[in-house]
Amino acid sequence: MKHYTMSVTDLELEKLNKVYQYHQVEAKNPYLLFHAKHNDIDILAYKTGKVLLQGDEVTHELVAIKTHLNKEDYAAIGSDEVGTGDVFGPVVVCSAFVNKSEIPYLEELNVRDSKNMSDQQIIDIAPKLAKKLVHSLLILPPTKYNKLVSEGYNLNKMKALLHNQAIIKTSSKLKETVPVILDQFCTPQLYYNYLKDETLVYRDIDFHTKAEQVHLSVAAASIIARYAFLVKMQQYSQKLGIKLLKGASKEVDEMVKTIFEKKGQKQLHNVTKMNFKNVTKQDLF
């Protein structure tokens, strides 16, 4: 059975509710707006704006839904980052180009926001995407991150510099100019202000919150970036002999302390973003 997840606006959700009104079946889930069955496909529309298609062949239904909603496929570069909320590991930025002809392939793989995917799903899909798509990947290791912090950089400035570089790299590999979509983490004005000392700045960018819902290129970029992050975390863990935790939980506080006590300050510095509260509040040094 195949699955495909898409995100829609409230207006689009209402439109689909009308489209499928004669195909709806009883839905016991309180989070569902409706559950419809059409052409052997289950259409589960959640009140949050998530629409899940399930069946042996979801493509035709997906095409029909796009037609109903006037959603037209187009080529674009999407850029996204991961690792910014994790105490351990690098910050990774990826920008990926998705051609119109590649969209059905991505839909078949059920490409979606990497935050809604398990590590195993990322590991299964990311290498296929990296092989298929024109993309650029930038990895900022903790050592470089810590150096930039000591020089007065904040996280958003680092992200702006990385995205700018990745977008320039990806766009330079293309013969055509396509829309560039960035998952917005600060105002466009602030973004360009961070780049004021750069020689080359890519200026024609569409900023969107939840940009992975705007175009599959952003979701694809986030999956490739997440995979690179997981690979790096595994490498750091093997080198340390300690399996590093993701995120910034209380368990991470304990791990910071353990690494410092067992491996010393230098080793901690190599794998940790040292300005996170999980580190600074512990008064280790």
Secondary structure, 3 states (H helix, E strand, C coil): CEEEEEECCHHHHHHHHHHCCCCEECCCCCCEEEEEEECCEEEEEECCCEEEEEECCCHHHHHHHHHHCCCCCCCEEEEEEECCCCCECCEEEEEEEECHHHHHHHHHCCCCCHHHCCHHHHHHHHHHHHHHCEEEEEEECHHHHHHHHHCCCCHHHHHHHHHHHHHHHHHHCCCCCCCEEEECCCCHHHHHHHCCCCCCCCCCEEEECCHHHCCHHHHHHHHHHHHHHHHHHHHHHHHHCCCCCCCCCHHHHHHHHHHHHHHCHHHHHHHECCCCHHHHCCCCC
